[in-house]
Amino acid sequence: MAQTAHGPNGAAGTARPLAGARAWLITDGKTGMDVQVAGVAEELGVLAEVKRVDPKGLWRFAAPWGPVQPSDRLGKPGSAFMPPWPDIAIATGRLSIPYIRAIRKAAGPRTFTVVLQDPKTGPDTADLIWVPAHDRRRGFNVITTLTAPHSFTAERFARLRQSPPPAIAALPAPRIAVVLGGKNAVYRFTEEDDQRFGMALKSLAALGVSFMVTPSRRTHKRLLDVVTWATAGSPRMIWDGSGDNPYPDFLAQADSLIVTADSVNMTGEATATGRPVYVFAPSGGSAKFSRFHEALHAYGATRPLPASFERLESWSYAPLLSAHVIAAEIEQRWSKRRQALPGLFHDGRKTAQD
């Protein structure tokens, strides 16, 4: 179980009630899940340990409803999950749920517990549950936001925009970030879909834009080939997977963005920029994805990618910064508990309230 630290993040001088508190971030190691818990931890300013879980056999099959696998010896000396219990524990992913339930029971109200995404095990799983607004779960301890949390804050974008890499700075405006996903359980990306996407980019290239293209692990070769063809002759950068991923700089420096509809995380990160976001919908989809994209369109952040561009549109909206919203809710609820049960928090640790 790898352990790393996350430090305070946010505006200088901002008092955060949980700044410096001990936190456990419990995930199954999936990148999308790690991004979400890290984003919230950074907003809170906690000192966090990442605890990745990987139960085997029956214990894996039984998650999220089953218990922690006995070999993890939760609460026992030598275990990765042993006292002193953290001030806050944040979990996400099906395999993490048995652990957060067990920690909540063992530590009691001294540890504030949070689950990101629907745990499927009911409201008693944690003190606070976050789900995206397109999810159906609601309750007294459930909060929602339009997008998932991540580590792209307004401050981070400001820093990135102050010092663009030379290769990006050399690209003429308007710069278009093209963020590529790929096939998943609900989106098919047929050959016709890929060609349709390519023709939209080809028409955009004719308007004199430059391109910053980044594929993901799910991007299939045919789609990337089509994008390479469509943007040929235009000023561009296409990340080939070598070296550092320029994705953060692409987001920060883009005048407009194009994302494929298959990734909730990538779409949410694009809408954190406050810049126009076009969404390309391949064949397939689901009611859940439709609710997500319809909500972002209604908010004013996104528009469907046109089949052909006659002009590049411009619009603005308040950036969607979900990690900030979630962190603020955690702080409010934790502060209320601290005031109601002061005896539990006489641990010598100074917080912004002391």
N, C-alpha and C positions, 0 to 999 in steps of 0.2 A: 504494500500500500504506500504509494509515493506521497511525500509530504512536501509542500512548497508554501511559501508565505505570500500573503497579499497585504499591501500597506494601504494607508489612507489615500483616497482619491477624491477630488472635488475642488471647489473654489478655496483659495488660500484664506485661512482665518475662519473658515466655517466651523462652528462648533457641532460636533456629531456625538450624540449621547453614547454610542457604542464604540467610539474611536479607541483603539487599543485593547478592546475586549478580545478574549480568546474565542475562536470559532472553529468548528469542524465543518468541512465541506465534503459531503458524502455523495459519491457518484459511482457509476459503473465504468467510467473512463471514456464514454462516448464524447467526441469533441463537442457536439452541439449541446450536450448537457453540461460539460465543464465550462463552456462559455457562459451559460446562464448563471450558474452559482458564483463564478468568478466575478461577473459583472455586479451582482448584488453585494458581494463581499467588499469589492473595491469602493462602491458607493458608501457603505457603512464605515469604512476605514478600520475594519477589524484586523487582528493578527490571526491569520487563518492557516489551518493545516488541511490539506486535501487528503482525504481518506478514500481510496478507491476500493470497491468491494467486488468480489468475483466468486460468489458461492458456486458450489459444484453439485451435480447430480440432483437428488430430490429437493435439496434446499433451493437450488436455482429454479427448478420447475414450480415450486410452491410459492415463490415470490409473485406478488407483494403480500399475499395473505398469510404465508407461513412464518415461522420463527427464524431467528438468526441461526446459521449453521453452528452446531456445537463447537467445532474446531476453532471458531473465532473467539470463543471464551469471553464474550462481552462482559465487561465489569470486573474481570479477574486480573490479577497481577500478570504482567507480561503481554497482555492483550493490546492490540492497537486501539481498542475502545475500553479504556479503563480510567477511573478517577485520577486526578481531579477532572470533573466534568466541565465542559466548556460553558461559556456564558450563552452562546448561541450555536445551534447546529442546523445546517441547511442541507437538505437532501433533494436529489432529483433522479428520476429513473426508477423503473420497476424494481430493480435489484436492491436499491437503497432503502426501500420502505420498511422492511423488517428491522433494519438497524435504527432508523429514526424512531420507530414505535418503541423499541426496547430501550433506547436512550431516554425517551420521554418518561417511561415508567421508572427507570432506575434513578435518574437524576432529579425527577420531580420538577417543581416550578422554578428552581434555580437556573435551569437551562431552558432558554426559549427556543422552541423548535419550529422549523419552517420547512414546508415542502413546496417545491416548484413543479408544476404540472399535476394533474389529477392523480392522486395516489391509488384510487379505486377502492380504498379500504375505509372510506367514510371520514367524517369531520373530526373524529377523535384521534386521527393519525398524528396531528401536529397542532401547535397553537395557532399557526397561520398557514393557510394554503393559498398559493397563487396559481391561477389558471388563465390562459389567454381568453379574451372575451368571446371567441368563437367556440369555446368549450361550454358544455351545458351545465357543469357543476356550479352551484351557488350555495351560500350558507352564511351563518353569522361570522365565521372565521375565514371566509373565502374572499379574496380580492381579485379583480381582473384588470387587465390592460389590453390595448389593441395588439401590441406586439410583445415578443419575448424579451427578457432582459439580456444585456450584453455589455461589453466593456467600452463601447464608444460613447463617451460623454461629450458634452459641449466643450469642456476644457481640452479634452484630447484632440478634438477636431480643430480647435483654435491653434494648438501647438503645431499640429501637422500642416495647417495652412500657412503658417508663418515661414516654414522652411521646406518647400517641396523638393524632392530629389531632382537633380539637373535634367535627367531624361524626361521627367514629367513636365518640368517647367518649360522645356523646349517645345512641347506639343502646343500647337495653336488652339485658341479658344474658338468655338465652344468645345470643351472636352466631354466626351461621353464615356462613362464607365459601363462596361457590358459584363454583368455578373452571371455566370453560367452555372446552372445546376445540371440536372439530368433525370433519367428515368428513375421512378420510385414505384411504390405500391399502387399509386393512383394515377400518375401521369405517364403516358406511353412514349411520347416523342417519336412519332412515326417519321418516315422519310419525308412525307409531305409536310409535316410540322417543321422539320429542320429547314426545308427549302423555303417555307413561308417566312420563317425567322430570318433567313439569309436575305430574302428579297426586301424585307423591311430595312435591314441594315444597309443594303445596297442603295436604296433610295435616300437614306440618311447621309450616306457618304457623298452623294451628289450635291448635298447642301454645303459641303466644305468643312465638315466637322473633323475632329481627331478622335481616336478611339483608345481606350484603355481596357483591355480584355483580360479577365481572370477566370479560368475554369475551376471546377471543384473536383473532388474525387469521383463524383458520379457522372461527370461530363463524358459522354461517349464520343469516340473519334469522329464519327460522321458530323456531329453538330459542330465540333471545333473546326473541322475541315471547311464546313460551310461558312462559318464566321470568318475564317482566314481568307477565303475567297471573296466574301462580300466586302471586306475592309481593305483588300489589296489596292494599293495606289493612294490610300489615305495615310496621313501621319498617324502612327499607332504604336502601341506597346501591347504585346501579347505575352503574358507570363507563361513560360514553358515548364514550370515546376521546379526549376533549379534556383538555388539561392533563396534569399528571404522573399516571402510572398509580399508583393507590393499592394495587396488588397486594401490595407488601411489608408495608404496614400491615394489610391484610386478613388476611394469613397470621399476623402477630404477634398481632393482637387477637382472632382467632377462638377461640371455645370448642370448636367442631367445624368440620370442613370437608367439603365435597362436591366431588369432582372427577370429570370424565368420563374414561373408561378409555383414551382415544385418545392421551394425552400421557404418555410416560414421565417427561419433565422436570417437568411440573407435579405429577404424583403424587409424585415424589421430593421436590420442594420442600415439599409439604404434609406429608410424613412427617418432615421435619426439625423440625417444630414440637413433636412429642411429644404432640399433641392428637389426638382421634379423627378418623379420615378415612374417609368413606364413598365408595365408588367406584361410579359408574353405568356399566354396560356396555351400549352400544347394540348393534344387530345387527352381525354380522360378527366380527372378531377374527382371531387367528392363534395358532399354537402358541407363538411367541415372546412375544407379549403375555400369553398365558395363564400361561406360566412366571413372568413378571414379577409379575403380580397374585397368583398363588397363593403366591409366596414372601413377598410383603408381608403377605398374610393370615395365613400360617403364623407369621410373625415377631410378629404381634399389632398391627401398625400400622393395618391397614385392615379394613373389613367391606363386604360388598355393600350398596348402597343399597336399602332395602326398598321395595316397591311402595307401602306406606302406613305412616306412622309412628303408633304408639299412644303411644310415649314416646321421648324422646331419650336414647340410651344414653351411657354414659361408660366409657372405658377409658384406660389409660396404657401407655406403652412408652418405651424409651430412644430419643431422637431419632436418626434416621439421617442422619449427617453424613459423607457419602462423601468430600468433598474433603479433610477432615481425615485420613481413613484413607489416601487416596492420597498426600497430601503426606508423611505419616509414613513410608510405604514408600519414596518417592523419597529422603527424607533419609537413611534407613538405608543404602540401596544406594549413594548418592553418597558418604556418609561412609566406607564400606568401601573404595571406589575411591580416595578421597583418601588414606587411610592406606596402601593398597597401592602407590600411585604418587605419592608426595609431590613428586617432582620436577616433575610436570606442573602443580602448583598454586602455585608460588612466583611469584605475580603481584602481590604487594603488597596484595591485598585482604584486609581482616580479616573473618573470619567468627566465628560464635559459638563455634567451636572454638579460635580463636587466643588 
